[in-house]
Amino acid sequence: MHTSTLQQLKQAIRKLPPAELEVLLLQVAKFKTANKALLHYLLFEQQDEEAYIEKVKAMMSEAFEATNTHQVYLAKKTIRKALRIADTHIRYANKPETTVIILLHFCSCLEQLPIEFQKYPILVNMYQRQLKKIAQAIQKLHEDLQYDYTQMILKTLKHYPA
């Protein structure tokens, strides 16, 4: 089966009346949970980005609070879960500012865990990958915001390579 290109889909959507478009959107939302979550973000959360970011940070903090710090294997699983939450919501927002704030919160939560994550290469690599993502997102911002976020990172993160 051949899938249409994005351009073909755009042209077909433009021709549809609003009632049929509504039915199609509801079918897409029913098909997969991720589609439904994205539609929820676009309809309800997109207007108030600050509140959305706070909700995501709260969900990540809950995941970090549930971390089993006695066994590193279980801690890594929980940390990955928090990272999946962050990545999913960053993908929905698709804004560099949101990316920086959410990943900065992830890194600071990781640093605050009672585990010395520097001893575990997997956790160090995970931390460094998030720092790279933050740096890439900062490069997409205006120069003034780049400076502000860089200063915020330097103040917030203990293990940031200055």
N, C-alpha and C positions, 0 to 999 in steps of 0.2 A: 504494500500500500504506500502510495506517495503522499507525503505531507506537504502542504502548501507553504510557500515562503511567507515571511512576515508582511511583505508588500502586498501580496495577494490577499492575505487575511484583512489587512487594513482596507483595501478596496471593497471587499465583500461586506465588512462591517459598516462602512459608510452608506451602503445601499439599503441596509436593513431599517425598518421602522422601529421606533423606540420600544414598542411592546415586544417584538421579537428579540430585540437586543437584551431586554430584561430577562426573558426566558433563557436565552443562551448563557448569560452571566450566571444565572442561578444553577444551570446545569454544570457549568465549569466549577462553581463553588462546591457543588455536591460531589464532584468527581474526586477531589483530593483535599486533604486538610490544609495543605500549604496554600492552595488556591483560595480557600475560604479565609485563611489568616491574612493573606495579602489583600484580599478584597475588604476585609475588616479594617486593616490599616488604612487603605486608601479612602474608605468612606468615613471612618470615625476618628482615627488617630492622627492623620496627616496634618490637620489644621493646628493641633497643639503639640508641636514636636518636643517641647520641654517636658510636658507631662508623659509623653510616650517614652522619652529617655529615662525618666524617673521610674516608670513601671518596669522597664527592662533592667535597670540597675537593681531594683528591688528583687526581681526574679533571680538575677545572678547572685545577689547577696544571700538569698535563701538557699540557693544551691551550695554556695561556699560554706554556709553555716552547717549544712548537713554533711560536710566532709568528715570522713573518718580519718583522723590524723594519726591514729595508732598503726595503721597499715598503709604503706605508701601505694600499694597496688590499688586499693579501694579509693584512696585519695585521688589518684590519677584519673580513675573512671569518673568521679564526681566533678573534677576540674574540667575534664573533656565535655561533660554534660553542660556545665556553665558556659563553656566556649561555644558549644552548639547553639545555645540560647542566644548568645551574643551574635554569632554569625548569621543566624536566621533573621534576627530583627534588623541587623545592619543591612542585609540584602533587601528587606522590605523598604527601609527608609531610603537607601541609595543616596545618602548625602555624606560628604566628607566630614562635616562637623559632628554628625551623629556617630560616625565611625570612630573618630578620635575620642570622643567622650566615653563611649561604651567600652572600647578597648582599653582606655586608660583606667576605667573602673575595674575591668577584669584584671589588669596587671597589678593594680594596687591591692585588690582582694587576694591575689596570689601571694603577694609579698607579705600580707598580714597573717597568712596561715602560720600556725605554730610549727610547720614542717620547714626544715632548711632545704628549700627546693634547689639550691645551688649544688647539692650533693647528687642530684638525680638528673642525668643527662636529658631524659625525656621531658622533664618539667622545664629545664633550662632552655631546651630547643623550642618548646611551646611558647615560653615567655619571649624569647628572641624573635620568633615569627610574628608575634603580636606587635612587638616594637617596630618591626619592619613594616607591618601593615599600617601602623600609626604614622610612621614617617612618610609612607606613600600617600596617605590621606592628607597629611599636612601639606605636602607639595601641591595639592590641588586647590588649596585655599589662597585667599588674598594674603599679601605680604604681612600686613598688620596682624591678621589672625594667625599666620604662621609663627610670628614672634610670640604672641600671647600664649598659644598652645605649647610651644617649646618651653617657655618659662613655667607653665603649669606642670608639664611633665618633669622638669628638673626639680620642682618643689615636691611633687607627689611621689615619684618613684625613687627608691633608694638604690636600686641596682641598674639604673639607666646609665649606659656608657656615654658619658658627657663628651 
